[in-house]
């Protein structure tokens, strides 16, 4: 599963949840910090998010894809 991680500088990156926790370095500003899976945000299905924007009830749910 891919997790979105945001640096304090505003740069956003993706990382595989299976590789966390580990030390990550921002490619934009060079800052390093230890990141765990709980520190990121799961990626929401684009379709579910668009439906929610158009008025579907409830918050968009996370979809997990197994490869």
C-alpha positions as CSV (number, residue, x, y, z in Angstrom):
1,X,0.0,0.0,0.0
2,X,1.3,3.5,-0.8
3,X,1.3,6.2,1.9
4,X,1.5,9.9,1.2
5,X,4.1,11.6,3.4
6,X,4.3,15.4,3.7
7,X,7.5,17.2,4.8
8,X,7.2,20.4,6.9
9,X,8.5,22.3,3.9
10,X,5.3,21.3,2.0
11,X,6.9,18.7,-0.3
12,X,4.8,15.6,-0.7
13,X,6.1,12.1,-1.4
14,X,4.9,8.5,-1.6
15,X,6.4,5.5,0.1
16,X,5.5,1.9,0.4
17,X,4.0,1.2,3.9
18,X,5.8,-2.1,4.0
19,X,9.1,-0.4,4.1
20,X,8.3,1.7,7.2
21,X,9.4,2.7,9.8
22,X,12.6,4.2,8.4
23,X,14.6,7.4,8.1
24,X,13.4,9.4,5.1
25,X,15.1,12.4,3.5
26,X,13.1,15.1,1.7
27,X,14.4,15.5,-1.9
28,X,13.2,19.2,-1.9
29,X,14.8,20.6,1.3
30,X,17.1,17.8,2.5
31,X,15.5,17.4,6.0
32,X,15.7,13.9,7.5
33,X,13.3,12.3,9.9
34,X,12.1,8.9,11.1
35,X,8.7,8.1,9.6
36,X,6.4,5.3,10.6
37,X,3.3,4.0,8.8
38,X,1.1,5.9,11.3
39,X,2.8,9.2,10.3
40,X,1.5,9.1,6.7
41,X,-1.9,9.3,5.1
42,X,-3.3,6.4,3.2
43,X,-4.2,7.2,-0.4
44,X,-8.0,7.4,-1.0
45,X,-9.6,6.0,-4.1
46,X,-9.9,8.8,-6.7
47,X,-13.4,7.7,-7.7
48,X,-14.6,7.6,-4.1
49,X,-13.1,11.1,-3.5
50,X,-14.8,12.5,-6.6
51,X,-18.2,11.0,-5.6
52,X,-17.8,12.6,-2.1
53,X,-17.0,15.9,-3.7
54,X,-20.2,15.6,-5.8
55,X,-22.3,15.0,-2.7
56,X,-22.2,11.3,-1.8
57,X,-22.7,10.7,1.9
58,X,-19.9,9.8,4.2
59,X,-16.2,10.4,4.0
60,X,-14.3,8.7,1.2
61,X,-12.9,5.4,2.3
62,X,-9.4,4.1,1.8
63,X,-9.0,1.3,-0.7
64,X,-6.2,-1.2,-0.4
65,X,-4.8,-2.9,-3.5
66,X,-3.0,-6.1,-3.1
67,X,-0.5,-6.9,-5.8
